[in-house]
Amino acid sequence: MSLHYSAAHSSRITKKRAPSLKRSASSPFASFTQRKPVQRSKSKPEISDHDEDLFDERLDDLGIIATLATDLSLRDVAQIVKYANLNMFEPMPERGGFNSTRIAEILNFRRSLPKTVTVAHVHALSKSPTVTEREIAELTRANVLRKVVIPGRGTGGSTVGEGLILMSDLESMLDHTVGLDEGLKGNLQTPIITSIIHTKNSDLLCADKLLQHLRSHPLSSAIPPTAFTTTDLTTLKRAGFLTSSTPPSTTHSSIPTTPSTSLPTISRAASGSLAAIGGSNPIVDAGGTLTLRHHASRTATPLQLALPNTGPYLRLLTDARAHLLSLLHKSTRYRQLPLYLLRERWDGAIAADDAASRAKKARGEFAGVLPVRTRKWRQFCGLRFDWVLAECVGAGMVELFETGSVGMGVRVV
């Protein structure tokens, strides 16, 4: 079998190829073709602010809940006042992130507040407003309660109006007030006066005089200054138990006279004399009026009962009301939320103090926010949600209604 070879096959002549544009690389994967990454859908889509709210639709309304009276042990107004004072603040959490200085500030602030409760709060925890008002009048007449008038503390629905305090709490405040003790110690100059004051037949002290006047006039809100001496009035005002009910009066005295002052008369007067400036009273001589501004006398200015540190108490109350309303305004366009969700937002999504939350925190997982970083503890010193809700319901700012699906709902009136 003959084999045929041609010169073309045996020739070592090859054609020149075009130079390659690829760069040499030391990586073994340089020869692989590059592809664009595949656009994959996100497993967790971004949540907008509008989708964050789970209750964008209007909640079902099956009826208004007119009262928050759920505790059957509260049978009269005196018990409601005690209940409101005892359940005003949350207890200090053990793992709240507070240092010793902040704990002392919170406890001292709570202790300094007066033990007063607004009438609106009492109405929110009672079943019948008419029966409650009648009972308040009866207990006030029996010297069990005392009304404290607070005028000019807001407009419209934010007005606090009147507060209630137990006479036993008022007596305790008078006994333990530092200002009264300092004022009384300043009056004790000799041992003889000290022994006389502590005897049973001695004159009543200013605190005793105030209590005696309040018991003898239970339904009167005005306190005449004539019932106390000047020293007693100064001591009680400095301690914060008395305040003026009306501002200082202004008396206008008009003395009409014939205008006798003129430019020719002044020009003919000798230089430097009294006539050169228009006389002793040029305004009255020209036909004007003389306004005399003086403080009213001690016998004409009525006083009212006040409580020490009422200002911080009212500031805490009004700020808490405004914050609760802001949570409802920011929630949905219908300004309503379920009660449990509003409670969570007031608490600030704090970490629970159970075993599961502590285990998550030990593993480094998110278990909530520390109470020290929430507004509830940073600004309101641990004010309870139920207490603020009763204030807003009693003041007519919000109302409760039954939804039927998610429990009770809260909405802005």
C-alpha positions as CSV (number, residue, x, y, z in Angstrom):
1,M,0.0,0.0,0.0
2,S,1.6,3.2,-1.2
3,L,1.4,6.3,0.9
4,H,1.1,9.6,-0.8
5,Y,2.7,12.6,0.9
6,S,2.5,16.1,-0.4
7,A,4.7,19.0,0.3
8,A,2.0,20.9,2.0
9,H,1.7,18.3,4.7
10,S,5.4,17.9,5.2
11,S,6.2,21.6,5.0
12,R,6.8,23.4,8.2
13,I,5.6,26.6,6.8
14,T,2.8,28.1,8.9
15,K,0.6,31.1,8.5
16,K,1.0,34.0,10.8
17,R,-1.9,34.5,13.2
18,A,-3.2,37.8,14.5
19,P,-1.6,38.8,17.9
20,S,-3.9,37.9,20.8
21,L,-5.3,40.9,22.7
22,K,-5.5,38.9,26.0
23,R,-3.1,39.8,28.6
24,S,-1.1,37.1,30.3
25,A,-2.0,36.6,33.9
26,S,-0.6,34.5,36.6
27,S,-4.0,33.5,37.9
28,P,-5.2,30.0,36.7
29,F,-8.7,31.5,36.3
30,A,-7.7,34.1,33.8
31,S,-8.8,32.0,30.8
32,F,-12.4,31.8,32.1
33,T,-15.0,34.0,30.5
34,Q,-16.4,36.7,32.8
35,R,-20.1,37.1,33.2
36,K,-22.3,39.7,34.9
37,P,-23.8,38.7,38.2
38,V,-27.4,37.5,38.1
39,Q,-29.9,40.1,39.5
40,R,-31.6,38.2,42.2
41,S,-34.6,39.4,44.2
42,K,-34.0,40.4,47.8
43,S,-35.1,37.9,50.4
44,K,-36.2,40.7,52.8
45,P,-37.8,43.6,51.0
46,E,-37.4,47.1,52.5
47,I,-40.2,48.1,54.8
48,S,-41.5,51.6,54.4
49,D,-42.9,53.8,57.1
50,H,-46.3,53.3,55.7
51,D,-46.1,49.5,55.7
52,E,-44.7,49.5,59.2
53,D,-48.0,50.2,60.7
54,L,-50.2,47.1,60.8
55,F,-53.4,49.0,61.5
56,D,-53.7,51.3,58.6
57,E,-57.4,50.7,58.3
58,R,-60.0,51.9,60.7
59,L,-60.7,49.6,63.6
60,D,-64.1,48.2,64.2
61,D,-66.2,50.1,66.7
62,L,-68.6,47.9,68.7
63,G,-69.3,50.4,71.5
64,I,-67.7,53.0,73.7
65,I,-66.1,52.1,77.0
66,A,-67.1,54.9,79.3
67,T,-65.0,54.0,82.4
68,L,-61.8,52.3,83.4
69,A,-63.3,51.0,86.7
70,T,-62.1,47.4,86.6
71,D,-60.9,47.0,90.2
72,L,-63.9,46.0,92.3
73,S,-62.1,47.0,95.5
74,L,-62.4,50.7,94.7
75,R,-65.8,51.5,96.3
76,D,-65.4,55.3,97.2
77,V,-63.5,58.3,96.1
78,A,-61.0,58.1,99.0
79,Q,-59.9,54.7,97.9
80,I,-59.6,55.9,94.3
81,V,-57.3,58.7,95.4
82,K,-55.1,56.3,97.4
83,Y,-55.1,53.8,94.5
84,A,-54.0,56.6,92.0
85,N,-51.2,57.7,94.3
86,L,-49.9,54.2,94.9
87,N,-50.0,53.2,91.2
88,M,-48.6,56.3,89.7
89,F,-45.0,55.1,89.0
90,E,-43.5,51.8,88.0
91,P,-41.0,50.1,90.4
92,M,-37.4,50.6,89.6
93,P,-36.2,47.7,87.3
94,E,-33.3,45.6,88.5
95,R,-31.5,45.6,85.1
96,G,-32.5,49.0,83.7
97,G,-29.1,50.4,83.1
98,F,-29.4,53.1,85.7
99,N,-26.5,54.3,87.8
100,S,-26.8,55.3,91.4
101,T,-27.0,59.0,90.6
102,R,-30.0,58.5,88.3
103,I,-31.8,56.2,90.7
104,A,-31.4,58.8,93.5
105,E,-32.8,61.5,91.2
106,I,-35.8,59.5,90.2
107,L,-36.7,58.5,93.8
108,N,-36.2,62.0,95.1
109,F,-38.4,63.4,92.3
110,R,-41.2,60.9,93.1
111,R,-41.0,61.7,96.8
112,S,-41.2,65.4,96.3
113,L,-44.4,65.3,94.3
114,P,-47.6,66.2,96.2
115,K,-50.1,63.4,96.8
116,T,-52.9,65.0,94.8
117,V,-55.1,63.5,92.2
118,T,-57.1,65.4,89.6
119,V,-60.8,65.3,89.5
120,A,-60.7,64.0,85.9
121,H,-58.6,61.0,87.0
122,V,-61.2,60.2,89.7
123,H,-64.0,60.4,87.2
124,A,-62.1,58.0,84.8
125,L,-61.9,55.4,87.5
126,S,-65.5,55.8,88.7
127,K,-68.7,54.4,87.3
128,S,-71.1,57.4,87.6
129,P,-70.0,61.1,87.4
130,T,-73.1,62.3,89.3
131,V,-72.5,59.9,92.2
132,T,-68.8,60.7,92.3
133,E,-69.5,64.5,92.5
134,R,-72.0,64.0,95.3
135,E,-69.5,61.8,97.2
136,I,-66.7,64.3,96.7
137,A,-68.9,67.0,98.3
138,E,-69.8,64.7,101.2
139,L,-66.2,63.7,101.9
140,T,-65.1,67.3,101.6
141,R,-67.7,68.4,104.1
142,A,-66.6,65.6,106.5
143,N,-62.9,66.7,106.3
144,V,-61.8,63.5,104.6
145,L,-60.9,65.2,101.3
146,R,-59.8,68.7,100.4
147,K,-60.1,70.4,97.0
148,V,-57.1,72.3,95.6
149,V,-58.0,74.8,92.9
150,I,-55.4,75.2,90.2
151,P,-56.4,78.0,87.9
152,G,-54.6,79.1,84.7
153,R,-52.9,75.8,84.0
154,G,-53.8,75.3,80.3
155,T,-56.6,76.0,77.9
156,G,-59.4,73.8,76.7
157,G,-59.1,70.1,77.4
158,S,-55.6,70.4,78.8
159,T,-56.8,72.4,81.8
160,V,-56.1,70.6,85.1
161,G,-58.8,72.5,87.0
162,E,-59.1,71.0,90.5
163,G,-57.2,68.4,92.5
164,L,-58.1,66.2,95.4
165,I,-55.9,65.4,98.4
166,L,-56.6,63.4,101.5
167,M,-56.6,65.4,104.7
168,S,-54.3,62.9,106.3
169,D,-51.8,63.4,103.5
170,L,-52.1,67.1,103.9
171,E,-51.4,66.9,107.6
172,S,-48.4,64.7,106.9
173,M,-47.0,67.3,104.4
174,L,-47.4,70.1,106.9
175,D,-45.6,68.1,109.6
176,H,-42.7,67.1,107.5
177,T,-42.1,70.3,105.5
178,V,-38.6,71.6,106.0
179,G,-39.7,75.2,105.4
180,L,-42.1,75.2,108.3
181,D,-39.5,73.7,110.6
182,E,-36.9,76.3,109.6
183,G,-39.4,79.1,110.0
184,L,-40.4,77.9,113.5
185,K,-36.8,77.4,114.6
186,G,-36.1,81.0,113.6
187,N,-38.8,82.2,116.0
188,L,-37.3,80.2,119.0
189,Q,-34.8,82.5,120.5
190,T,-34.8,81.7,124.2
191,P,-35.4,78.5,126.1
192,I,-38.4,80.1,127.8
193,I,-40.2,80.6,124.5
194,T,-39.2,77.1,123.5
195,S,-40.9,75.6,126.6
196,I,-43.9,77.8,126.2
197,I,-44.5,76.7,122.6
198,H,-44.3,73.0,123.3
199,T,-46.9,73.2,126.1
200,K,-50.5,72.3,125.5
201,N,-51.8,75.7,126.6
202,S,-49.5,77.7,124.2
203,D,-50.7,79.4,121.1
204,L,-51.2,77.3,118.0
205,L,-48.4,77.1,115.5
206,C,-48.9,78.3,111.9
207,A,-49.4,74.7,110.6
208,D,-52.0,74.0,113.3
209,K,-53.7,77.3,112.6
210,L,-54.0,76.4,108.9
211,L,-55.3,72.9,109.7
212,Q,-57.8,74.3,112.1
213,H,-59.1,76.8,109.6
214,L,-59.4,74.2,106.9
215,R,-61.4,71.9,109.2
216,S,-63.7,74.8,110.3
217,H,-64.3,75.9,106.6
218,P,-64.3,72.6,104.6
219,L,-66.2,73.9,101.6
220,S,-64.5,77.3,101.3
221,S,-61.7,77.7,98.8
222,A,-60.7,81.2,99.9
223,I,-58.6,81.8,103.1
224,P,-58.7,85.2,104.7
225,P,-55.3,86.6,105.6
226,T,-56.8,88.0,108.9
227,A,-56.8,84.5,110.3
228,F,-53.0,84.5,110.5
229,T,-50.3,86.8,111.6
230,T,-47.8,88.4,109.3
231,T,-45.1,86.0,110.4
232,D,-47.4,83.0,109.8
233,L,-48.4,84.2,106.4
234,T,-44.7,84.6,105.4
235,T,-43.8,81.1,106.7
236,L,-46.8,79.4,104.9
237,K,-46.1,81.2,101.6
238,R,-42.5,80.3,101.6
239,A,-43.3,76.7,102.4
240,G,-45.7,76.7,99.4
241,F,-49.0,76.1,101.3
242,L,-50.6,79.5,100.6
243,T,-50.8,81.5,97.4
244,S,-52.5,84.6,96.2
245,S,-55.7,84.0,94.3
246,T,-55.8,87.5,92.6
247,P,-52.9,89.7,91.3
248,P,-52.2,93.0,93.0
249,S,-54.9,95.5,92.2
250,T,-54.4,98.8,90.4
251,T,-56.2,101.9,91.6
252,H,-56.9,104.8,89.3
253,S,-57.5,108.2,91.0
254,S,-58.7,110.9,88.7
255,I,-58.4,114.5,89.9
256,P,-60.0,116.7,87.2
257,T,-58.8,120.3,87.4
258,T,-58.9,123.3,85.2
259,P,-55.9,123.4,82.9
260,S,-53.7,126.2,84.2
261,T,-50.4,125.3,82.7
262,S,-49.5,126.9,79.4
263,L,-46.4,127.8,77.5
264,P,-46.6,131.5,78.1
265,T,-46.8,130.9,81.9
266,I,-43.8,128.6,81.9
267,S,-41.8,131.0,79.7
268,R,-42.3,133.9,82.1
269,A,-41.2,131.9,85.1
270,A,-37.8,132.3,86.6
271,S,-35.2,129.9,85.5
272,G,-34.6,127.1,88.0
273,S,-37.9,127.6,89.8
274,L,-40.7,125.1,90.3
275,A,-43.0,127.1,88.0
276,A,-40.5,126.7,85.1
277,I,-41.3,123.0,84.9
278,G,-45.1,123.4,85.2
279,G,-45.6,123.4,88.9
280,S,-45.6,120.6,91.5
281,N,-48.0,118.4,89.5
282,P,-48.0,119.4,85.8
283,I,-49.9,116.4,84.6
284,V,-52.9,117.0,86.9
285,D,-52.8,120.7,86.3
286,A,-53.0,120.1,82.5
287,G,-56.2,118.1,83.0
288,G,-54.7,114.6,83.1
289,T,-55.3,111.8,85.5
290,L,-53.0,110.5,88.2
291,T,-52.7,106.7,88.4
292,L,-51.6,105.3,91.7
293,R,-50.4,101.7,91.5
294,H,-50.1,100.0,94.9
295,H,-50.5,96.6,96.3
296,A,-53.7,95.6,98.0
297,S,-53.7,95.5,101.7
298,R,-53.4,92.3,103.7
299,T,-57.0,92.4,104.6
300,A,-58.3,92.7,101.0
301,T,-56.2,90.0,99.2
302,P,-57.8,86.6,99.4
303,L,-55.5,83.5,99.7
304,Q,-55.9,80.0,98.5
305,L,-54.6,76.6,99.6
306,A,-51.6,75.4,97.6
307,L,-49.3,72.4,97.7
308,P,-45.5,72.4,97.5
309,N,-43.9,71.3,94.3
310,T,-47.2,71.6,92.3
311,G,-45.3,73.0,89.4
312,P,-43.2,69.9,88.6
313,Y,-46.3,67.8,89.1
314,L,-48.3,69.8,86.6
315,R,-45.4,69.8,84.1
316,L,-45.1,66.0,84.4
317,L,-48.9,65.6,83.9
318,T,-49.2,67.9,80.9
319,D,-46.1,66.5,79.2
320,A,-47.4,63.0,79.7
321,R,-50.8,63.8,78.2
322,A,-49.2,65.5,75.2
323,H,-46.8,62.5,74.6
324,L,-49.7,60.0,74.7
325,L,-51.6,62.1,72.2
326,S,-48.6,62.4,69.9
327,L,-48.3,58.6,69.8
328,L,-51.8,58.4,68.6
329,H,-51.4,61.2,66.1
330,K,-48.3,59.5,64.6
331,S,-49.8,56.1,64.4
332,T,-52.4,56.2,61.6
333,R,-54.4,58.7,59.7
334,Y,-57.4,57.7,61.9
335,R,-55.4,58.5,65.1
336,Q,-56.3,55.3,66.8
337,L,-54.5,52.2,68.0
338,P,-55.2,49.0,69.9
339,L,-54.6,49.4,73.6
340,Y,-51.9,46.8,73.8
341,L,-49.9,48.4,70.9
342,L,-50.2,51.9,72.5
343,R,-49.0,50.4,75.7
344,E,-45.9,49.0,74.0
345,R,-45.1,52.3,72.3
346,W,-45.4,54.1,75.6
347,D,-43.1,51.6,77.3
348,G,-40.6,52.0,74.5
349,A,-40.2,48.3,73.6
350,I,-38.1,47.7,76.6
351,A,-36.4,44.3,77.2
352,A,-38.4,41.8,79.3
353,D,-36.9,40.5,82.5
354,D,-37.6,36.8,81.9
355,A,-35.2,34.0,81.4
356,A,-35.6,34.0,77.6
357,S,-34.7,37.7,77.3
358,R,-31.7,37.2,79.6
359,A,-30.5,34.3,77.5
360,K,-30.8,36.3,74.3
361,K,-28.9,39.2,75.8
362,A,-26.1,36.7,76.9
363,R,-25.9,35.4,73.3
364,G,-25.6,39.0,71.9
365,E,-29.0,38.9,70.3
366,F,-31.5,41.8,70.3
367,A,-33.8,41.5,73.3
368,G,-35.2,45.1,73.5
369,V,-34.1,48.5,74.7
370,L,-32.9,49.2,78.2
371,P,-35.4,51.2,80.2
372,V,-32.8,53.9,80.9
373,R,-32.8,54.8,77.2
374,T,-36.6,55.1,76.8
375,R,-38.6,58.3,77.2
376,K,-40.7,56.8,79.8
377,W,-37.8,56.7,82.2
378,R,-35.7,59.5,80.8
379,Q,-38.4,62.2,81.0
380,F,-41.3,60.8,82.9
381,C,-39.4,58.9,85.7
382,G,-41.3,55.6,85.1
383,L,-44.8,57.0,84.9
384,R,-47.3,54.2,84.4
385,F,-49.3,53.9,81.1
386,D,-52.6,53.2,82.9
387,W,-52.2,56.3,85.0
388,V,-51.7,58.6,82.0
389,L,-54.5,56.8,80.1
390,A,-56.9,57.5,83.0
391,E,-55.9,61.2,83.0
392,C,-56.5,61.5,79.2
393,V,-59.8,59.6,79.4
394,G,-61.0,61.7,82.3
395,A,-60.0,64.9,80.6
396,G,-61.9,64.0,77.5
397,M,-58.8,63.8,75.2
398,V,-59.2,60.2,74.2
399,E,-61.9,57.5,74.4
400,L,-61.8,53.8,74.6
401,F,-63.9,51.5,72.4
402,E,-64.3,47.8,71.9
403,T,-63.0,46.4,68.6
404,G,-64.0,42.8,68.9
405,S,-60.9,41.5,67.2
406,V,-57.9,43.1,68.9
407,G,-59.4,44.0,72.3
408,M,-59.9,47.6,73.3
409,G,-58.9,50.5,71.1
410,V,-57.9,54.0,71.9
411,R,-58.6,57.0,69.6
412,V,-58.3,60.8,69.8
413,V,-61.5,62.6,70.4
